[in-house]
């Protein structure tokens, strides 16, 4: 097997187990000989996980490929620790061929250690020893001379030299504990390296369990709320917290109430440990230097706003304490982690995955603190060192390499009737433009199918909702805020139609259509507006009305009347909600036959009978009566929705956009 194949397989095994390392944390490498395509002779290469990749999903494309002779020759030109950042640019001159992925800051660690295979990981048990106040002594007690202690040093070329020296001078050693940071292991073969990594993690875990004291976080002072009350409290808190966390830039939220979190926020040591912050660079780069801690249950909105304002000032003071003239500008002072005794944890990020991963990293940090407190006292790296990494020029450069966000990035959309037809097309389009989407439908199976079509739960979740039920709508909005922190964009699309002459239209026909569309849209808009107002981030409400809202056709009194009701709701709510930055607009489609749930459920047959054409030709019939002679598809309606909410029409509200290929009788006046 090629060294690169062994490396990818080993990396995936290690990365698949969260006990070994966190998402996108750590890196692995393999050295081996390949044929130089220029000389035809052998060349010794290093394959190492590139910057920003994840071990659990690593592929060969995620590896940087460097010539070992050139990489190790950098030792001779190393200008010293004060200028070690210059060495990162030098890695580019060591690349082999196109070089693969961008080399990470840890490349020196892998290239300078004289072992063919090296793993650098962030296991909770290893970091617990690395952050214990008497970490060096505990490491010796735990491992003897098989695993050695390396004092904290910021990742870089000098840390690679330090680890290489330990490997050179201690032939019996299989790895090191990196103070405040993690572990590094090595081996002559890929199998030996992996076994050594797992031995370090297993030995540290067993040591903490055997040596540690019970209840390292102290006594319980705040019991968790029962789950129904806990989730109700979280749903009530989430919009306000998301709005505050988005003071500097819009964020998506994630809620966690795992046993580890609930136990940590319940204990007496919460305030002390939370104030110390996380230690491993991978942790605090995502969780910020420390979390915001709220009173039990969350407190009042006024208390929350005051605590948020104090957090922002404390963060700004942290920046001022450590910034130098060449430091990057402060990126934002809002918390990434909010801890609420009795309720759980909220985490925030530019998208759902980033928010979720931030929460996962803080759970890692909780495990680290528990281990360190069980055998010693938790002592993370100094605040000044955290700042040096958080505002590292190299970290700033990594952020600058990120692709530009899509138009709806960080926005959360809820689409009613999203399980089929026009709603499905709208949900797919909004997700394609970067939104997180809540697919709401009375057919939960259909909602599940569309959400799965969009992607995983970081981008779409299904909810079961009957829009005639106030309780069901409230539950759907609660599900949305628990999934993504809030709601920014609501599309009132749920609908049905019954085509009958006036004398055959029953009161039940009338009530059903008005309950679903007129009343349902009102209820959805009302509950969504509550969330948007609480967030304080503005928002969009879009009604999928109809050409029939303004066009008078035969055998259509109930449907036309309820669509006219929806159309006027747009105007009324635009006037009322504009002061909160909430825009309300509508789309008036016509003749959407192909892919339409309404037409497929009987409306198509009824309208075909009215016009005296075969149902299979109804779409073409509608097209021929339009000015443009074009058939309207669900995707065309979705295009109009995106045009209204995508950012270019930021000053437009109360508008109805016709999507009917041109029906003169339905022109708006």
FIDOSE-423502 format. One record per residue (C-alpha): x, y, z. Coordinates in steps of 0.25 Angstrom, whole numbers, padded with zeros to 4 digits, always signed. Example, Ala and Ser with C-alpha at 12.3 -4.5 7.8 and 13.67 -1.06 7.14 Angstrom:
2
+0049-0018+0031 +0055-0004+0029 
end
This chain:
669
+0000+0000+0000 +0005+0014-0003 +0009+0022+0009 -0002+0033+0005 -0012+0022+0005 -0008+0017+0019 -0008+0031+0024 -0022+0034+0019 -0027+0021+0025 -0021+0024+0038 -0026+0038+0038 -0040+0034+0036 -0040+0024+0047 -0034+0034+0057 -0043+0045+0052 -0056+0036+0053 -0055+0035+0068 -0057+0048+0076 -0049+0043+0087 -0037+0044+0079 -0039+0058+0073 -0049+0068+0070 -0055+0072+0057 -0044+0079+0048 -0034+0077+0059 -0020+0071+0059 -0012+0066+0047 -0005+0054+0042 +0007+0051+0033 +0015+0040+0026 +0028+0041+0019 +0032+0032+0008 +0039+0031-0005 +0033+0033-0019 +0039+0035-0033 +0043+0049-0037 +0036+0052-0050 +0047+0061-0054 +0059+0052-0051 +0053+0039-0051 +0061+0036-0038 +0055+0034-0024 +0051+0046-0016 +0047+0046-0001 +0034+0053+0001 +0025+0057+0013 +0010+0056+0012 +0003+0064+0023 -0011+0068+0025 -0013+0082+0019 -0019+0094+0026 -0033+0094+0030 -0036+0079+0027 -0043+0069+0035 -0037+0056+0039 -0050+0048+0039 -0053+0052+0025 -0039+0053+0019 -0036+0050+0005 -0023+0050-0003 -0027+0064-0008 -0026+0069+0006 -0011+0066+0007 +0000+0076+0005 +0012+0069-0002 +0026+0074+0001 +0040+0070-0001 +0046+0065+0012 +0061+0070+0008 +0056+0084+0005 +0047+0085+0018 +0058+0080+0027 +0068+0089+0020 +0060+0101+0026 +0066+0098+0039 +0079+0104+0034 +0072+0117+0030 +0062+0118+0042 +0064+0133+0048 +0059+0129+0062 +0046+0129+0069 +0043+0144+0068 +0042+0142+0053 +0037+0128+0052 +0024+0132+0045 +0033+0135+0032 +0036+0120+0031 +0021+0118+0027 +0023+0125+0014 +0036+0117+0012 +0028+0104+0012 +0023+0108-0002 +0037+0106-0007 +0037+0092-0002 +0025+0087-0009 +0026+0075-0018 +0019+0078-0032 +0006+0085-0030 +0008+0082-0015 -0007+0078-0012 -0014+0086-0001 -0008+0098+0006 +0002+0094+0017 -0003+0097+0031 +0005+0103+0042 +0008+0089+0048 +0016+0085+0036 +0029+0087+0043 +0025+0078+0054 +0023+0066+0044 +0035+0069+0035 +0045+0072+0046 +0042+0060+0055 +0051+0048+0049 +0040+0038+0049 +0033+0033+0036 +0019+0035+0043 +0014+0046+0052 +0001+0048+0058 -0003+0061+0065 -0017+0060+0072 -0026+0068+0082 -0032+0057+0091 -0039+0062+0103 -0032+0053+0112 -0018+0058+0107 -0022+0072+0108 -0027+0070+0122 -0013+0066+0126 -0007+0077+0117 -0016+0088+0125 -0014+0083+0139 -0006+0092+0148 +0004+0081+0151 +0003+0075+0137 +0018+0071+0136 +0018+0063+0149 +0005+0057+0145 +0010+0053+0131 +0022+0046+0138 +0013+0039+0148 +0004+0034+0137 +0014+0030+0126 +0028+0029+0132 +0038+0032+0121 +0029+0027+0110 +0022+0040+0108 +0030+0053+0111 +0025+0067+0114 +0027+0079+0105 +0024+0093+0111 +0014+0102+0104 +0019+0108+0091 +0010+0114+0080 +0009+0105+0068 +0020+0107+0058 +0034+0104+0054 +0041+0105+0068 +0030+0095+0074 +0034+0086+0063 +0049+0087+0067 +0045+0085+0081 +0038+0072+0078 +0049+0067+0069 +0059+0069+0080 +0050+0061+0090 +0049+0050+0079 +0064+0050+0076 +0068+0050+0091 +0058+0040+0096 +0058+0027+0087 +0049+0020+0097 +0038+0031+0096 +0026+0029+0087 +0021+0043+0088 +0019+0056+0096 +0008+0064+0104 +0009+0078+0098 +0006+0087+0110 -0008+0094+0109 -0010+0088+0095 -0011+0073+0092 -0002+0061+0088 +0008+0057+0078 +0012+0042+0075 +0021+0036+0065 +0024+0022+0059 +0033+0015+0049 +0021+0010+0042 +0007+0015+0040 +0001+0004+0049 +0011+0007+0060 +0009+0022+0060 -0006+0019+0061 -0004+0009+0072 +0004+0019+0080 -0006+0030+0078 -0017+0021+0084 -0008+0016+0095 -0006+0031+0100 -0021+0034+0099 -0025+0021+0106 -0014+0022+0117 -0018+0037+0120 -0033+0033+0120 -0030+0022+0130 -0021+0030+0139 -0031+0041+0140 -0042+0031+0143 -0034+0024+0154 -0027+0036+0160 -0038+0046+0159 -0047+0051+0170 -0062+0050+0169 -0070+0062+0165 -0059+0071+0161 -0068+0083+0157 -0073+0083+0172 -0088+0082+0177 -0100+0084+0168 -0106+0098+0171 -0116+0099+0159 -0124+0086+0155 -0127+0085+0140 -0141+0088+0136 -0149+0076+0132 -0148+0074+0117 -0161+0080+0112 -0159+0092+0121 -0144+0093+0117 -0147+0093+0102 -0158+0103+0104 -0149+0112+0111 -0138+0110+0101 -0148+0114+0090 -0152+0126+0097 -0138+0130+0099 -0132+0127+0086 -0137+0139+0077 -0132+0149+0087 -0119+0142+0089 -0117+0141+0074 -0120+0155+0072 -0110+0160+0082 -0099+0150+0077 -0102+0157+0063 -0099+0171+0068 -0086+0171+0059 -0090+0161+0048 -0101+0152+0046 -0100+0138+0053 -0107+0125+0052 -0110+0118+0066 -0109+0104+0071 -0115+0099+0084 -0109+0088+0092 -0114+0081+0105 -0106+0068+0106 -0103+0062+0119 -0089+0068+0120 -0094+0082+0117 -0105+0081+0127 -0096+0076+0138 -0086+0087+0136 -0095+0098+0136 -0102+0092+0149 -0089+0092+0157 -0083+0102+0167 -0070+0103+0159 -0077+0108+0146 -0074+0123+0148 -0059+0121+0152 -0056+0111+0141 -0064+0118+0130 -0056+0131+0133 -0043+0124+0131 -0047+0120+0116 -0043+0109+0108 -0028+0105+0105 -0025+0097+0093 -0024+0107+0081 -0034+0099+0073 -0044+0101+0084 -0043+0116+0086 -0042+0120+0072 -0056+0115+0071 -0062+0117+0085 -0055+0131+0087 -0047+0134+0099 -0058+0131+0109 -0073+0129+0109 -0085+0138+0113 -0091+0132+0126 -0106+0136+0129 -0114+0134+0142 -0121+0121+0144 -0133+0120+0134 -0127+0131+0126 -0132+0143+0134 -0140+0155+0129 -0138+0161+0115 -0132+0173+0122 -0122+0165+0130 -0118+0158+0117 -0116+0171+0110 -0108+0176+0121 -0099+0164+0122 -0097+0164+0107 -0093+0179+0108 -0083+0176+0119 -0078+0164+0111 -0075+0173+0099 -0068+0183+0108 -0059+0172+0114 -0056+0166+0101 -0052+0180+0095 -0043+0182+0108 -0036+0168+0105 -0033+0173+0091 -0028+0186+0096 -0019+0179+0107 -0012+0171+0096 -0013+0177+0083 +0000+0183+0076 +0000+0193+0065 +0001+0182+0055 -0010+0173+0061 -0022+0171+0052 -0034+0179+0055 -0044+0174+0065 -0053+0164+0058 -0065+0165+0067 -0068+0166+0082 -0080+0157+0083 -0080+0143+0090 -0079+0130+0082 -0084+0122+0094 -0095+0125+0104 -0097+0116+0116 -0110+0116+0123 -0112+0108+0136 -0124+0099+0136 -0125+0101+0121 -0112+0097+0114 -0103+0104+0104 -0105+0113+0091 -0094+0114+0081 -0093+0123+0069 -0086+0124+0056 -0086+0129+0042 -0094+0117+0038 -0100+0105+0045 -0088+0096+0044 -0079+0106+0050 -0089+0109+0061 -0091+0094+0064 -0076+0091+0063 -0073+0103+0073 -0083+0096+0083 -0076+0083+0081 -0062+0089+0084 -0068+0095+0096 -0073+0081+0101 -0058+0077+0098 -0054+0088+0107 -0063+0084+0118 -0058+0070+0117 -0044+0075+0118 -0047+0084+0130 -0054+0072+0137 -0041+0063+0135 -0032+0074+0139 -0040+0078+0152 -0041+0063+0155 -0026+0061+0157 -0021+0076+0159 -0026+0090+0156 -0030+0094+0142 -0019+0104+0137 -0021+0108+0123 -0010+0116+0115 -0009+0131+0118 -0019+0140+0112 -0008+0147+0105 -0004+0135+0098 -0019+0133+0094 -0019+0146+0088 -0006+0144+0080 -0013+0132+0073 -0027+0138+0072 -0021+0150+0065 -0009+0143+0059 -0006+0149+0045 -0006+0135+0040 -0020+0132+0045 -0024+0145+0039 -0019+0140+0025 -0026+0127+0027 -0039+0135+0029 -0036+0143+0017 -0035+0130+0008 -0050+0127+0011 -0059+0128-0001 -0069+0139-0001 -0082+0136+0006 -0094+0133-0002 -0105+0144-0003 -0114+0137+0008 -0103+0132+0017 -0106+0133+0032 -0121+0134+0029 -0132+0125+0033 -0144+0122+0025 -0157+0115+0028 -0165+0110+0016 -0179+0106+0018 -0184+0095+0008 -0170+0092+0006 -0172+0078+0003 -0176+0079-0011 -0178+0087-0023 -0175+0102-0022 -0171+0101-0007 -0161+0090-0011 -0155+0099-0022 -0154+0111-0012 -0148+0103-0001 -0137+0097-0011 -0134+0111-0017 -0133+0118-0003 -0123+0107+0002 -0115+0108-0011 -0113+0123-0008 -0108+0119+0006 -0120+0120+0015 -0123+0109+0026 -0137+0104+0022 -0148+0099+0031 -0157+0091+0022 -0171+0091+0028 -0182+0083+0022 -0195+0076+0027 -0189+0063+0021 -0177+0061+0030 -0172+0050+0020 -0171+0060+0009 -0164+0070+0018 -0154+0060+0022 -0151+0056+0007 -0149+0071+0003 -0140+0074+0015 -0132+0061+0011 -0131+0066-0003 -0125+0079+0001 -0115+0073+0010 -0112+0069+0025 -0118+0076+0037 -0108+0087+0037 -0115+0093+0025 -0129+0087+0026 -0139+0082+0036 -0153+0077+0034 -0165+0080+0042 -0179+0075+0042 -0189+0087+0042 -0204+0089+0040 -0205+0104+0037 -0219+0104+0042 -0214+0101+0056 -0209+0112+0065 -0202+0101+0074 -0196+0094+0062 -0190+0107+0056 -0184+0111+0070 -0178+0098+0071 -0172+0099+0057 -0166+0113+0060 -0160+0107+0073 -0154+0096+0065 -0148+0106+0055 -0142+0114+0066 -0136+0102+0074 -0130+0097+0061 -0124+0110+0056 -0126+0120+0067 -0137+0128+0060 -0144+0131+0047 -0141+0143+0037 -0150+0139+0025 -0163+0133+0024 -0171+0128+0012 -0186+0127+0013 -0188+0116+0002 -0197+0106+0008 -0209+0105+0000 -0220+0097-0007 -0231+0100-0017 -0245+0095-0020 -0251+0100-0033 -0267+0100-0033 -0277+0110-0038 -0283+0119-0027 -0296+0111-0025 -0288+0098-0023 -0278+0104-0014 -0281+0100+0000 -0278+0107+0013 -0268+0096+0016 -0261+0099+0003 -0261+0113+0007 -0256+0111+0021 -0245+0101+0017 -0239+0110+0007 -0239+0122+0016 -0234+0114+0028 -0222+0109+0021 -0218+0121+0013 -0224+0134+0019 -0225+0130+0033 -0212+0121+0032 -0204+0132+0026 -0208+0142+0037 -0205+0132+0048 -0191+0128+0042 -0188+0143+0039 -0192+0147+0054 -0183+0136+0060 -0171+0139+0051 -0172+0153+0054 -0171+0151+0069 -0158+0144+0066 -0153+0154+0057 -0156+0166+0066 -0150+0159+0078 -0137+0156+0069 -0136+0171+0065 -0130+0167+0052 -0141+0171+0042 -0146+0160+0033 -0155+0156+0021 -0169+0151+0020 -0173+0146+0006 -0187+0142+0002 -0189+0133-0010 -0203+0139-0014 -0208+0137-0028 -0212+0144-0041 -0226+0141-0036 -0224+0151-0025 -0227+0162-0035 -0233+0154-0047 -0248+0150-0047 -0250+0137-0053 -0261+0127-0053 -0264+0116-0043 -0253+0121-0034 -0260+0130-0023 -0254+0123-0010 -0240+0122-0016 -0240+0136-0022 -0246+0142-0010 -0235+0136+0000 -0224+0140-0010 -0229+0154-0010 -0229+0153+0006 -0214+0149+0005 -0211+0160-0004 -0216+0171+0005 -0209+0164+0017 -0197+0167+0010 -0200+0182+0009 -0205+0183+0023 -0193+0176+0029 -0183+0183+0021 -0189+0196+0027 -0189+0191+0041 -0176+0183+0042 -0167+0193+0034 -0163+0200+0047 -0156+0187+0051 -0148+0185+0038 -0158+0174+0034 -0161+0175+0019 -0174+0168+0014 -0176+0165-0001 -0184+0155-0009 -0183+0147-0022 -0194+0145-0031 -0192+0132-0040 -0202+0127-0050 -0204+0114-0057 -0193+0106-0050 -0197+0092-0054 -0184+0084-0055 -0179+0080-0042 -0190+0087-0034 -0196+0080-0022 -0209+0087-0024 -0211+0084-0039 -0208+0069-0036 -0218+0068-0025 -0230+0071-0034 -0229+0086-0037 -0223+0083-0050 -0235+0074-0054 -0245+0084-0049 -0239+0095-0057 -0237+0087-0069 -0252+0084-0069 -0255+0098-0068 -0247+0102-0080 -0250+0090-0088 -0236+0084-0090 -0230+0071-0087 -0223+0072-0073 -0210+0068-0080 -0210+0080-0088 -0214+0090-0077 -0200+0096-0076 -0199+0098-0091 -0213+0105-0090 -0209+0114-0079 -0196+0118-0087 -0204+0121-0100 -0213+0131-0093 -0201+0139-0087 -0194+0151-0094 -0180+0143-0094 -0186+0130-0098 -0178+0123-0087 -0181+0112-0077 -0179+0116-0062 -0171+0106-0054 -0169+0105-0039 -0155+0109-0041 -0160+0122-0047 -0167+0125-0034 -0155+0122-0026 -0147+0132-0035 -0157+0143-0031 -0156+0139-0016 -0141+0140-0017 -0141+0153-0024 -0149+0159-0013 -0141+0154-0002 -0127+0153-0008 -0122+0167-0004 -0123+0175-0016 -0138+0180-0013 -0134+0184+0001 -0143+0196+0000 -0156+0189-0005 -0168+0185+0003 -0182+0184+0000 -0180+0179-0014 -0186+0168-0022 -0178+0162-0033 -0186+0155-0044 -0180+0142-0049 -0191+0139-0059 -0184+0140-0073 -0192+0153-0075 -0207+0153-0072 -0212+0167-0076 -0225+0165-0068 -0216+0163-0055 -0207+0175-0057 -0206+0182-0044 -0211+0196-0044 
end
